[in-house]
Amino acid sequence: MLYSLAEVLGRDWAGKKTENFPTKQLWEKLTKYASCLPLVFFQEPQYFSGAAASVLGNFFDVFAKKHKKLADRALKDSKEMNRLDDSYTAKPAVFSLYEEARRDFAEALLPLLSSNKKQIVNALLGVMEVYHKRAQEHFSKLRGAFENTGT
């Protein structure tokens, strides 16, 4: 999630404020890395204010119902990938389902982002801060362990 957030917020995210993220640019990145927002929302819901959580929850619920065929296909594909491992190859029909969902996501996200930008950006920045700190702590421990081996 850290790397997805870095792609969306930029490598210079630290110290930025909501107004430093132009809506159109943020929207372009959130639609390019389409799984980032749902991943953050469902894994770290505590970072979203009540109003933003409600709006995003409704957005994802409507989106999932509208794209039930894709969700069903994704579950089927997931089982097939687990069974076949590296020999799994997605069928062309699956790509059209994903592209249709991606276009719909992009189209529906812009007005939602425009009206809830501050809450969404604050949540993304909050999650980024926590994940960045965890990564720093992890690498510090690795460095310490490496230095203690004497190599």
N, C-alpha and C positions, 0 to 999 in steps of 0.2 A: 504494500500500500504506500510505503514511503516514496518509492520511485514514481508511482502513478501520480501522487500528489505533487511531487517535484516537477513533473511534466506539465501539470495543470497550473500550478502556482508560480512556476519558474524557480530557477536556482537562487534567485535573489529575493526570495519570499520573506526572509526574516526582517522584521521591522516595518514591513509594508502595512498600509491601512487599506480598508475596504475600497476607498476611492482610488487607490493606486491600481486597481484591477478593472480596466474597461470592460463593460458588460459584453460587448461583441467579442472581444478577444477571449474572455473567460468562457463564453458560450462555445466558441470554436474549439477550444481545448477540451472542454467537457464533452463535446460531441465526438471529437477525434478519439479521446480516451473514454469511450462511453461507459465502461464498467466502473470508472473511478467513483462517480457520485453515488451510485447504488451501493457499491462496496463500503464506502465510508459511512453512508447513512445506516446501513443494516448492521455493520460491525461496531460502530461507535455512535449509536443514537443519542447518547447523553450529551453530545456536543451541539445538538440542534435545539434551538429554542422551541418552546411549545407550539408557537404559530408556524414556524418553519417545518417542524416535525410533522405537524398535521397536514400542511400543504404538500410536502414531499411524500408522506405516507399515502395520501389520496392519489397523487400523481402516479406513484409506482403501482398502486392497486389497480387503477384504471388501465395503465399501460400493460400490466400483466394479464388482465382479463381480455384486453383487445388483442393481445399477441399470445393467446393460450396455445395456439397451434405451434408456435415457436418454442414455448416453454415445454410442451409435451415432447417436441422433437429434441430439445436440448437434453431432457432426461433420458430419452432413448439413446441418443448419441453418447451420453456420459457412460451409460451401461455398456454400450458397444466398445467404447474406447478402453474401458477397464478390462473387458473380455479379450479384445484383440491387441491391445497394447500398441506397439509401433506399426503394426500392419493396418491400423484403422485409416480409412480414407473417407472424407466427407463427400457426400453426393452433391452434385450441382444444385439440386432443388433446395438443399439446405442453405446454400449461400444466398439465394434470392429471399428466403425468409429472414435471414439475418440483415440483409441490406434494407429490406422493407422496414424492419423494426428500427434499424439505425436512423433511417430517414424520418420516421415517425417520432423517434426520441428527440432528434435535433429540432424538428418543427415544434413539438410541444414544449420543449425545455426553454426556449427563448423567452416567451412571455412570463413563465414561472420565475425564471432567473431575474428578469427585469424587475419584477415586483417584490422579490425576496432576496435580492443580491446581498445586502448587508448581512443578513442572518446566515445565508449559505456560505459566504466567504469567511465570516467569523468562525463558523463551524469547521470549515476546511483548514483554516489557519491553526485553530486549536488542536485539531488532530495531528496536523503536520508537526507542530511544536512537540507534542508528546512522542510521536514516532521518531523524530529527529533526536530527541534526548535519549530515547531507548537505544537507538543505533550508536550514538556516541558512547554510552555506557558499555554496550556490548563490545565495541571495538577497543575501548580502553581495557576491558578485562582480557580480551584476546592479546593485546599488546603486552600486558602484564604477564600473562601466562607464557607468551613467547620469550619474553626477556628473562623469565625465571628458569627457562630450560637451558640457558647458557649458550644458545646457538646464535 
